[in-house]
Amino acid sequence: MKSSLFPWFEQSWSELSLNNMPHAVLLHGQTGIGKMEFALYLAKALLCESTEHQKPCCSCEACHWFDTGNHPDFLGIVPETMVSSLPHEHMEGSDSLEDKPKRGKKKSDDDSEKADKKASSFIKVEQIREALEGINTTPHRGRQRVVLINPVEALQAVSANTLLKTLEEPPASTLFILLSDRLDRILPTIRSRCRLIALPRPHKEQALAWLSNQVQLAGIKKSSADIDKALSESGGSVMDSLAQLLGVDDREDTSQATDFLLGALAQAGQVNWLTAAEQIYKAPMPDLLITLERWIFDLLSQQQSGQIRYYPSRQIDIEKCAKLARPNKVAGFWRTLLDARRHELHALANRVQIEALLIRYQELYKD
Ligand SMILES: [Zn+2]
């Protein structure tokens, strides 16, 4: 799947001219539509050394290096939690070449200590400094260097300023590909130095067709109802739906936790917040918040228009809860959740936060 262009990006791709790129592009769009795949495809094409028109050719030396995470002129900067999204040697346990720090290391060492030693969801200052240090030298292959940063909103203030300085005086032969799910969280000064490229989400039919094709290619049997359900439960995020359908994400714990959370929410005013929080607090907070947010959205929408968007498979529970919950309180809670999401990157103790939210949820059912 790596380095392929998704059908819903073909138009955006055709509008790019590889020979006429600005020094920085900022790709933005909804979460889970494949922006990272697009960015990697672009990076690979820029570094491809084929003389053909069609780039990336996927067969030259440069393309091969890129695919295995060894291209010397490609720098991918992501938070620790996203390291696996960068190209890397896919054979696990293979004697890694020159020990590239921070790459491919993740899987082995975090299984046992997942709970206490959490991978950082920020891009660290050192990561940016290290990357930008050697940037004024000539690219190793003499052509171009590509620096990818995903997501830009994961930069802390100091790093954002370091990046800004570099963008103000862009080094020759270096192209920055920045990505963002949340354009509103990015310094306007950074934004204004990039060409903004809005990447579209696929239409529903397009997403369903693509998912069903991927599932088939993987040799997995899923009905079209399963695929439809996965897509709607992930809020239209094709990448999340695919991971869920293939069962290949390292998010198994997460989907268990969100299932548990949904079960708890279905208990309306009887929700046992203490037990629920105990069961789920180790899952990533953004996932829990999104689940809660979608559930409340469905409650609200059921109350207002009798419609359910995210969890049609849980219609009976949602209808029951919508009847019992006080509409004005539900609307207030919805705003609280949006606010919580805005601050989700701040390290609030998960357990305390999820307990507090579930207590608020229980309150929805009382006058
Ligand atoms: Zn190539």
Residues whose N, C-alpha, C, O or C-beta is under 5 A from the ligand:
A	BS01	ZN	C48 E49 S50 P56 C57 C58 S59 C60 C63
